[in-house]
Amino acid sequence: MMNREMMEEIFENVCRENDMAWYEVYDSEMMEEIVDARIMAVAGWTREDLENDPEYLAWTCEMGEDL
């Protein structure tokens, strides 16, 4: 089961791997192409599963509000 901590760990790894700040990754194609893809792979989710997950929605909305 995917939880917020696991999503944040994947996100932070992508930021570190690309030497980018969180907002640079979040506000780029990398969010969908890399972060979301890794979350879906680990969780065994489809794009629809991801976009309907309340934890994912809350997490991404909070980051959007922080921009």
Phi and psi restraints in degrees (value plus and minus 20) as a CYANA .aco file:
   2 MET   PHI    -109.6   -69.6
   2 MET   PSI     113.7   153.7
   3 ASN   PHI    -146.6  -106.6
   3 ASN   PSI     154.3   194.3
   4 ARG   PHI     -79.3   -39.3
   4 ARG   PSI     -60.1   -20.1
   5 GLU   PHI     -82.1   -42.1
   5 GLU   PSI     -59.6   -19.6
   6 MET   PHI     -87.7   -47.7
   6 MET   PSI     -60.4   -20.4
   7 MET   PHI     -82.3   -42.3
   7 MET   PSI     -63.2   -23.2
   8 GLU   PHI     -85.5   -45.5
   8 GLU   PSI     -57.0   -17.0
   9 GLU   PHI     -84.0   -44.0
   9 GLU   PSI     -64.2   -24.2
  10 ILE   PHI     -81.6   -41.6
  10 ILE   PSI     -65.4   -25.4
  11 PHE   PHI     -80.5   -40.5
  11 PHE   PSI     -67.5   -27.5
  12 GLU   PHI     -83.0   -43.0
  12 GLU   PSI     -57.4   -17.4
  13 ASN   PHI     -83.1   -43.1
  13 ASN   PSI     -61.7   -21.7
  14 VAL   PHI     -84.2   -44.2
  14 VAL   PSI     -61.6   -21.6
  15 CYS   PHI     -80.1   -40.1
  15 CYS   PSI     -66.8   -26.8
  16 ARG   PHI     -84.4   -44.4
  16 ARG   PSI     -66.7   -26.7
  17 GLU   PHI     -78.9   -38.9
  17 GLU   PSI     -52.3   -12.3
  18 ASN   PHI    -124.6   -84.6
  18 ASN   PSI     -14.9    25.1
  19 ASP   PHI      29.9    69.9
  19 ASP   PSI      31.6    71.6
  20 MET   PHI    -147.6  -107.6
  20 MET   PSI     131.1   171.1
  21 ALA   PHI     -91.9   -51.9
  21 ALA   PSI     138.3   178.3
  22 TRP   PHI     -76.7   -36.7
  22 TRP   PSI     -60.8   -20.8
  23 TYR   PHI     -90.3   -50.3
  23 TYR   PSI     -47.0    -7.0
  24 GLU   PHI     -89.0   -49.0
  24 GLU   PSI     -60.2   -20.2
  25 VAL   PHI     -91.3   -51.3
  25 VAL   PSI     -67.0   -27.0
  26 TYR   PHI     -79.1   -39.1
  26 TYR   PSI     -61.0   -21.0
  27 ASP   PHI    -113.9   -73.9
  27 ASP   PSI      14.3    54.3
  28 SER   PHI    -161.5  -121.5
  28 SER   PSI     154.5   194.5
  29 GLU   PHI     -85.6   -45.6
  29 GLU   PSI     -38.1     1.9
  30 MET   PHI     -81.6   -41.6
  30 MET   PSI     -50.2   -10.2
  31 MET   PHI     -79.8   -39.8
  31 MET   PSI     -68.9   -28.9
  32 GLU   PHI     -98.8   -58.8
  32 GLU   PSI     -63.9   -23.9
  33 GLU   PHI     -94.2   -54.2
  33 GLU   PSI     -53.0   -13.0
  34 ILE   PHI    -133.1   -93.1
  34 ILE   PSI     -76.6   -36.6
  35 VAL   PHI     -82.3   -42.3
  35 VAL   PSI     -74.8   -34.8
  36 ASP   PHI     -81.2   -41.2
  36 ASP   PSI     -60.6   -20.6
  37 ALA   PHI     -81.5   -41.5
  37 ALA   PSI     -61.1   -21.1
  38 ARG   PHI     -88.4   -48.4
  38 ARG   PSI     -60.9   -20.9
  39 ILE   PHI     -80.8   -40.8
  39 ILE   PSI     -66.0   -26.0
  40 MET   PHI     -83.5   -43.5
  40 MET   PSI     -59.1   -19.1
  41 ALA   PHI     -85.3   -45.3
  41 ALA   PSI     -65.3   -25.3
  42 VAL   PHI     -86.7   -46.7
  42 VAL   PSI     -61.4   -21.4
  43 ALA   PHI    -102.9   -62.9
  43 ALA   PSI     -36.6     3.4
  44 GLY   PHI      52.8    92.8
  44 GLY   PSI      11.4    51.4
  45 TRP   PHI    -118.3   -78.3
  45 TRP   PSI     139.6   179.6
  46 THR   PHI    -114.0   -74.0
  46 THR   PSI     153.1   193.1
  47 ARG   PHI     -79.6   -39.6
  47 ARG   PSI     -60.2   -20.2
  48 GLU   PHI     -82.9   -42.9
  48 GLU   PSI     -62.0   -22.0
  49 ASP   PHI     -79.5   -39.5
  49 ASP   PSI     -65.7   -25.7
  50 LEU   PHI     -81.1   -41.1
  50 LEU   PSI     -69.0   -29.0
  51 GLU   PHI     -90.8   -50.8
  51 GLU   PSI     -32.6     7.4
  52 ASN   PHI    -126.8   -86.8
  52 ASN   PSI     -17.8    22.2
  53 ASP   PHI    -101.2   -61.2
  53 ASP   PSI      99.9   139.9
  54 PRO   PHI     -80.9   -40.9
  54 PRO   PSI     -54.7   -14.7
  55 GLU   PHI     -86.9   -46.9
  55 GLU   PSI     -64.1   -24.1
  56 TYR   PHI     -83.3   -43.3
  56 TYR   PSI     -65.3   -25.3
  57 LEU   PHI     -81.0   -41.0
  57 LEU   PSI     -64.8   -24.8
  58 ALA   PHI     -83.6   -43.6
  58 ALA   PSI     -63.9   -23.9
  59 TRP   PHI     -81.6   -41.6
  59 TRP   PSI     -69.7   -29.7
  60 THR   PHI     -89.5   -49.5
  60 THR   PSI     -53.4   -13.4
  61 CYS   PHI     -85.0   -45.0
  61 CYS   PSI     -60.1   -20.1
  62 GLU   PHI     -83.5   -43.5
  62 GLU   PSI     -61.5   -21.5
  63 MET   PHI     -85.2   -45.2
  63 MET   PSI     -60.4   -20.4
  64 GLY   PHI     -80.1   -40.1
  64 GLY   PSI     -59.7   -19.7
  65 GLU   PHI     -88.6   -48.6
  65 GLU   PSI     -49.3    -9.3
  66 ASP   PHI     -95.6   -55.6
  66 ASP   PSI     -35.3     4.7
